[in-house]
């Protein structure tokens, strides 16, 4: 059993019209899973290290959509810079989804950060708790569905 899990972050930050599309990983703190309750430890996994999920704006209203170019189904958690409005979606391989939010909506919310997990898992902070604002380090917790 591994004692320490690297909490490398696959975090994409969007702000305004010029999103930083590169994944930001490496050089992040280690999380000691042994300091967690055994039942919680069983539910946590590292985020997948993927670069095959993207966001773009389509149509005349510039509606934001998320595209999964990965071979596996994923779950995205999206949080915004100035509101506690958390959005979550499942993304099938080769498919895209949106929330009917426009580029203007994202700008008014001071951009967004999104967190990628395998399907059946949601992004949580290092304590295993859901979050409503952007964070630097996260894990994926099994949701049971």
C-alpha positions as CSV (number, residue, x, y, z in Angstrom):
1,X,0.0,0.0,0.0
2,X,1.3,3.4,-0.9
3,X,1.8,5.7,2.1
4,X,2.0,9.0,0.2
5,X,0.1,10.1,-2.8
6,X,1.3,12.8,-5.1
7,X,-1.4,15.3,-5.5
8,X,-0.2,16.5,-8.9
9,X,-2.8,19.0,-10.1
10,X,-4.5,18.9,-13.4
11,X,-6.0,22.3,-13.1
12,X,-7.0,24.5,-15.9
13,X,-7.6,28.1,-15.1
14,X,-9.7,30.3,-17.3
15,X,-9.9,34.1,-17.0
16,X,-11.3,36.4,-19.6
17,X,-10.8,35.8,-23.2
18,X,-7.3,34.3,-23.0
19,X,-7.4,31.1,-21.0
20,X,-4.2,29.4,-19.9
21,X,-4.7,26.0,-21.6
22,X,-1.6,24.3,-20.2
23,X,-2.0,21.9,-17.3
24,X,-0.2,23.0,-14.2
25,X,1.4,20.1,-12.4
26,X,4.5,19.1,-10.5
27,X,6.0,20.8,-7.5
28,X,2.9,20.5,-5.4
29,X,2.7,19.3,-1.8
30,X,2.5,15.6,-0.9
31,X,-0.6,14.3,0.8
32,X,-0.2,11.7,3.5
33,X,-3.2,9.4,3.2
34,X,-2.3,7.7,6.4
35,X,-3.4,10.8,8.3
36,X,-6.9,10.3,7.0
37,X,-9.6,8.0,8.3
38,X,-9.3,4.5,6.7
39,X,-12.8,4.7,5.1
40,X,-12.0,8.1,3.5
41,X,-8.6,6.7,2.2
42,X,-10.5,3.9,0.3
43,X,-12.6,6.5,-1.6
44,X,-9.7,8.7,-2.8
45,X,-7.6,8.5,-6.0
46,X,-5.1,10.8,-7.7
47,X,-6.5,13.0,-10.5
48,X,-5.8,11.6,-13.9
49,X,-2.8,13.3,-15.6
50,X,-4.6,14.2,-18.8
51,X,-4.3,16.9,-21.4
52,X,-7.1,15.8,-23.6
53,X,-10.0,17.9,-22.1
54,X,-10.5,21.3,-23.5
55,X,-12.9,24.3,-23.3
56,X,-13.9,26.5,-26.1
57,X,-16.6,29.0,-27.0
58,X,-19.1,28.2,-29.8
59,X,-21.9,29.9,-31.7
60,X,-23.1,33.5,-31.9
61,X,-23.6,33.7,-28.1
62,X,-20.1,32.3,-27.5
63,X,-21.4,29.5,-25.3
64,X,-18.7,27.7,-23.4
65,X,-18.4,23.9,-24.0
66,X,-16.1,21.3,-22.6
67,X,-14.7,18.6,-24.9
68,X,-13.4,15.2,-23.9
69,X,-10.8,13.9,-26.3
70,X,-9.7,11.2,-23.9
71,X,-10.5,7.5,-24.4
72,X,-12.2,7.2,-21.0
73,X,-15.3,8.9,-19.5
74,X,-14.5,11.8,-17.1
75,X,-16.2,13.9,-14.5
76,X,-15.5,17.7,-14.4
77,X,-16.0,20.0,-11.5
78,X,-16.0,23.7,-12.5
79,X,-15.7,26.5,-9.9
80,X,-15.8,30.2,-10.5
81,X,-13.6,33.0,-9.2
82,X,-16.2,35.1,-7.4
83,X,-19.3,32.9,-6.8
84,X,-20.0,29.6,-5.0
85,X,-21.8,28.3,-8.1
86,X,-20.2,24.9,-8.6
87,X,-21.0,23.0,-11.8
88,X,-20.4,19.3,-12.4
89,X,-20.7,17.3,-15.6
90,X,-19.9,13.8,-16.9
91,X,-18.1,13.8,-20.2
92,X,-18.2,10.7,-22.4
93,X,-15.2,10.0,-24.7
94,X,-15.2,12.1,-27.8
95,X,-18.2,14.2,-26.6
96,X,-18.8,17.8,-25.5
97,X,-21.1,19.4,-23.0
98,X,-22.0,22.9,-21.8
99,X,-23.9,24.7,-19.1
100,X,-25.3,27.4,-21.5
101,X,-23.0,29.9,-20.0
102,X,-21.4,32.4,-22.3
103,X,-18.0,34.1,-22.4
104,X,-19.7,37.1,-20.8
105,X,-21.0,34.9,-18.0
106,X,-17.5,33.5,-17.4
107,X,-16.0,37.0,-17.4
108,X,-18.6,38.2,-14.8
109,X,-17.8,35.2,-12.6
110,X,-14.1,36.2,-12.8
111,X,-13.2,33.1,-14.9
112,X,-13.3,29.5,-13.8
113,X,-11.1,26.6,-12.7
114,X,-11.9,23.1,-13.6
115,X,-10.9,19.8,-12.1
116,X,-10.8,16.5,-13.9
117,X,-11.6,13.2,-12.3
118,X,-12.5,9.7,-13.6
119,X,-16.3,9.2,-14.0
120,X,-17.8,8.2,-10.7
121,X,-15.4,10.5,-8.7
122,X,-15.7,14.2,-7.8
123,X,-12.9,16.7,-7.0
124,X,-12.3,17.3,-3.3
125,X,-9.7,19.2,-1.3
126,X,-6.9,17.3,0.5
127,X,-9.2,16.7,3.5
128,X,-11.7,14.9,1.2
129,X,-14.2,17.7,1.3
130,X,-16.0,19.4,-1.6
131,X,-15.0,22.9,-2.3
132,X,-16.7,26.0,-3.9
133,X,-13.7,28.2,-4.8
134,X,-10.5,27.5,-6.8
135,X,-7.9,25.4,-5.0
136,X,-4.3,24.4,-5.9
137,X,-4.3,20.7,-4.8
138,X,-7.1,18.3,-5.2
139,X,-7.9,14.6,-5.1
140,X,-10.8,12.6,-6.6
141,X,-13.3,11.0,-4.2
142,X,-15.6,8.1,-5.2
143,X,-19.2,9.2,-5.4
144,X,-20.9,5.9,-5.6
145,X,-22.7,6.5,-8.9
